[in-house]
Amino acid sequence: MTTPTRTTGTRTTPTRSLADARAWARTGTELMLDAVAGLDEDGFAAASALPGWTRKHLAAHVAANADALGNLVHWAATGEKTPMYASAEERAAGIARGPALSADELRSWLTESEQRLAEGLHRLTDEQWRHEVVTAQGRTVPATELPWMRAREACVHAVDLRTGVVTFADLPKGFLAALVEEIRAKRQLTALPDGPLPEVAAWLAGRPHTLADAPELGPWL
């Protein structure tokens, strides 16, 4: 899929549509499920790319994120204020569930939570897609942002599992271009190092990369 661009001054930046984001979210979920498909208990208990987190912690986080975004879908559909998480403690508890679950239980949670989210998004009407909700970071956004939020979580964390199955080079180019622009703006960077798009995206996201002489960046997601 070719990502359209818009030009601001001398900079050409990617734009993304709702259809793009929904497709990327589906791709990220497929990559995540493929990455965990062959993991046994020891494989799930191994370290992820995120400090202090095993693959079980990470899988639980991604599954809980789908459930949390489902709360925002409910908000958009009904007008009933249902935050992503009732509290920071609830969010942490979801992640902490991971090590207590078996490999099969984690795979089931990942699959079922994603199915519930996808079904909820599919039922939104054109009007409901425009309804505003509030993210866990306190941002007020239209429901059309929810698939993009899910795409970021699923795609980037599929790489973070560090199973060797998924790398940034396996993510859709349109997704990577949109991700690079979003993080570049958030980090207030006016220039980016030369290099392949997947490596630039990994660098911006604070993940391992092969770019020479690129400055160290702090965590992003």
C-alpha positions as CSV (number, residue, x, y, z in Angstrom):
1,M,0.0,0.0,0.0
2,T,1.4,3.4,-1.0
3,T,1.1,6.0,1.8
4,P,0.1,9.4,0.6
5,T,2.1,12.4,1.5
6,R,1.5,16.1,2.3
7,T,4.0,18.9,2.0
8,T,4.6,21.4,4.8
9,G,7.1,24.0,3.8
10,T,10.1,22.0,2.5
11,R,9.2,18.9,4.4
12,T,7.2,16.0,2.9
13,T,5.5,14.0,5.6
14,P,3.3,10.8,5.4
15,T,-0.4,10.9,6.2
16,R,-2.4,7.9,7.2
17,S,-6.0,7.0,6.8
18,L,-8.4,5.1,9.0
19,A,-8.2,2.2,6.6
20,D,-4.4,2.3,6.8
21,A,-4.4,2.2,10.5
22,R,-7.0,-0.6,10.7
23,A,-4.9,-2.7,8.2
24,W,-1.7,-2.1,10.2
25,A,-3.4,-3.1,13.4
26,R,-4.5,-6.4,11.8
27,T,-1.0,-6.9,10.5
28,G,0.6,-6.2,13.9
29,T,-1.7,-8.6,15.6
30,E,-0.9,-11.4,13.0
31,L,2.8,-10.8,13.5
32,M,2.4,-10.9,17.3
33,L,0.4,-14.2,17.2
34,D,2.9,-15.7,14.7
35,A,5.7,-14.8,17.0
36,V,4.2,-16.5,20.1
37,A,2.7,-19.5,18.2
38,G,5.7,-21.7,18.8
39,L,6.8,-20.6,22.2
40,D,6.7,-23.1,25.0
41,E,6.8,-22.2,28.7
42,D,10.6,-21.6,28.7
43,G,10.3,-19.6,25.6
44,F,7.6,-17.4,27.0
45,A,9.6,-17.0,30.3
46,A,12.6,-15.7,28.4
47,A,13.5,-12.0,28.4
48,S,11.9,-9.6,26.0
49,A,13.7,-6.6,24.5
50,L,12.1,-4.4,27.3
51,P,14.2,-4.1,30.5
52,G,12.7,-6.2,33.3
53,W,10.0,-7.7,31.2
54,T,9.8,-11.4,30.1
55,R,7.9,-12.3,27.0
56,K,5.0,-13.2,29.3
57,H,4.9,-9.6,30.7
58,L,4.9,-8.2,27.2
59,A,2.2,-10.6,25.9
60,A,0.0,-9.7,28.9
61,H,0.6,-6.0,28.2
62,V,-0.5,-6.3,24.6
63,A,-3.6,-8.4,25.5
64,A,-4.5,-6.0,28.2
65,N,-4.1,-3.1,25.8
66,A,-6.7,-4.6,23.5
67,D,-9.1,-4.9,26.4
68,A,-8.3,-1.3,27.4
69,L,-8.9,0.1,23.9
70,G,-12.1,-1.9,23.9
71,N,-13.2,0.4,26.8
72,L,-12.7,3.4,24.6
73,V,-14.6,1.7,21.8
74,H,-17.5,1.3,24.2
75,W,-17.2,5.0,25.2
76,A,-17.3,6.0,21.5
77,A,-20.3,3.8,20.8
78,T,-22.4,4.6,23.8
79,G,-21.2,7.9,25.2
80,E,-20.6,6.2,28.6
81,K,-17.3,7.3,29.9
82,T,-15.2,4.2,30.3
83,P,-11.5,5.0,30.7
84,M,-8.8,2.6,29.3
85,Y,-7.8,1.7,32.8
86,A,-9.6,2.4,36.1
87,S,-6.2,3.3,37.6
88,A,-2.4,3.0,37.1
89,E,-2.6,0.1,39.5
90,E,-5.1,-1.7,37.3
91,R,-2.8,-1.3,34.3
92,A,0.2,-2.7,36.2
93,A,-1.9,-5.6,37.5
94,G,-2.7,-6.6,33.9
95,I,0.9,-6.8,33.0
96,A,1.7,-8.6,36.3
97,R,-0.8,-11.3,35.3
98,G,1.5,-12.5,32.6
99,P,4.0,-14.6,34.5
100,A,1.1,-16.4,36.3
101,L,-0.5,-17.6,33.1
102,S,0.5,-20.5,31.0
103,A,1.7,-20.2,27.4
104,D,-1.7,-21.4,26.1
105,E,-3.6,-19.0,28.4
106,L,-1.6,-16.1,27.1
107,R,-2.1,-17.1,23.5
108,S,-5.8,-17.3,24.2
109,W,-5.9,-13.9,25.9
110,L,-4.1,-12.3,23.0
111,T,-6.4,-13.9,20.4
112,E,-9.7,-13.3,22.2
113,S,-8.9,-9.7,23.3
114,E,-8.0,-8.8,19.8
115,Q,-11.2,-10.4,18.4
116,R,-13.3,-8.4,20.9
117,L,-11.6,-5.2,19.9
118,A,-11.9,-5.8,16.2
119,E,-15.5,-6.7,16.5
120,G,-16.2,-3.5,18.5
121,L,-14.4,-1.3,16.0
122,H,-16.3,-3.0,13.2
123,R,-19.6,-2.0,14.7
124,L,-18.9,1.7,15.1
125,T,-21.0,3.9,12.8
126,D,-19.6,6.8,10.9
127,E,-20.9,9.2,13.6
128,Q,-19.4,7.1,16.4
129,W,-16.0,7.1,14.8
130,R,-16.0,10.9,15.3
131,H,-16.9,10.7,19.0
132,E,-14.1,11.8,21.3
133,V,-12.5,9.7,24.0
134,V,-9.7,10.2,26.4
135,T,-6.5,8.1,26.3
136,A,-4.6,6.7,29.3
137,Q,-2.2,9.7,28.8
138,G,-5.0,12.2,29.1
139,R,-5.2,13.1,25.4
140,T,-8.7,13.7,23.9
141,V,-8.9,12.1,20.5
142,P,-11.6,11.0,18.1
143,A,-12.3,7.2,18.0
144,T,-10.6,7.2,14.6
145,E,-7.3,7.3,16.5
146,L,-7.9,4.0,18.2
147,P,-6.7,1.7,15.3
148,W,-3.5,3.7,15.0
149,M,-2.9,3.3,18.8
150,R,-3.4,-0.4,18.4
151,A,-1.2,-0.6,15.4
152,R,1.7,1.0,17.3
153,E,1.3,-1.4,20.2
154,A,1.0,-4.6,18.2
155,C,3.6,-3.9,15.6
156,V,6.4,-2.5,17.8
157,H,5.8,-5.0,20.6
158,A,5.8,-7.9,18.1
159,V,9.5,-6.9,17.5
160,D,10.1,-6.4,21.2
161,L,9.3,-10.1,21.8
162,R,12.8,-10.7,20.4
163,T,11.9,-14.2,19.0
164,G,13.8,-13.6,15.8
165,V,10.5,-13.9,13.9
166,V,9.7,-10.2,13.6
167,T,12.0,-7.2,13.0
168,F,11.3,-3.6,12.1
169,A,12.0,-4.6,8.5
170,D,9.0,-6.9,8.6
171,L,6.6,-4.1,9.4
172,P,4.6,-2.3,6.7
173,K,6.5,0.5,5.0
174,G,3.5,2.9,5.3
175,F,3.3,2.1,9.0
176,L,7.0,2.8,9.5
177,A,6.8,6.1,7.6
178,A,3.8,7.2,9.8
179,L,5.6,6.0,13.0
180,V,8.8,7.9,12.1
181,E,6.9,11.1,11.5
182,E,5.0,10.8,14.7
183,I,8.0,10.1,16.9
184,R,10.1,12.7,15.1
185,A,7.5,15.3,16.0
186,K,7.1,14.1,19.6
187,R,10.9,14.2,20.1
188,Q,11.0,17.6,18.3
189,L,13.7,16.5,16.0
190,T,14.3,18.6,12.9
191,A,16.6,16.2,11.1
192,L,17.0,12.4,11.0
193,P,20.0,10.3,10.3
194,D,20.4,8.7,6.9
195,G,19.7,5.0,6.7
196,P,17.0,2.4,5.9
197,L,13.5,3.3,7.1
198,P,13.3,0.3,9.4
199,E,16.5,1.3,11.2
200,V,15.5,4.9,11.5
201,A,12.2,3.8,13.0
202,A,14.0,1.5,15.4
203,W,16.3,4.3,16.5
204,L,13.5,6.8,17.0
205,A,11.6,4.2,19.1
206,G,14.6,3.7,21.3
207,R,15.2,0.1,20.0
208,P,18.4,-1.6,18.8
209,H,19.4,-0.4,15.4
210,T,22.4,-0.4,13.0
211,L,22.7,3.3,12.3
212,A,26.2,4.6,12.7
213,D,26.9,7.6,15.0
214,A,23.2,8.1,15.7
215,P,22.8,9.7,19.2
216,E,21.2,7.7,22.0
217,L,17.5,8.4,22.6
218,G,15.4,7.7,25.6
219,P,12.4,5.3,25.7
220,W,9.4,6.2,23.6
221,L,6.7,3.4,24.0
